């Protein structure tokens, strides 16, 4: 009898060690995560649009991505698990909503972030392109794509992407900073809206300028993914006041204005530690 009890105890112990995340993961949203969903997602709900019946999965996608960020450098298994849950949430919304759903570009952007955290940068670049094609105001997508081409040593393509981003988002501090990093000529590019209103300028010309660069098929690495993480290049101190947020002035992916992120769900950093890839 004693040996049977010992055996069962050992088996239970091994099972617990084999599934540490499944045993301890709390799928319920914390109060902070619920607040994040209300502020960033549900506050924009359009009554009568049936697509919104599926958006709680997008909320899951965002909050599990934030949990993955919180685990970076601490628990690789937790990072992998949370990214898997996040990807599943985004894919669910994409497959259950209509192609004209207004949040789809943001969901493509979120998928790009997830791929980037996994080190699958070619796939991330493709999602960033889909995001920009649906919403040319998504600054993070321009920066993600430009980082991808910069790591490929295609600075010309990266500058083209950032230039287009600035034409559509002339007040973005992150885009201005990267434009300088890539050697963009000053002054900054003329905003698309200003070009469209200029005398003698055809509306079609302005629309052509607003199109994202052609990067539908980003170059693939021999191994199928890029080994070098998306990195933030060194920047002179004098431009510190032009970028990031008050709490993290070097955060390329952070919003230009703080959006009151949840206390236990960190905002999106621009650098993914190589150790976590």
Order of alpha helices (4+ residues) and beta strands (2+ residues): alpha-alpha-alpha-alpha-alpha-alpha-alpha-alpha-alpha-alpha-alpha-alpha
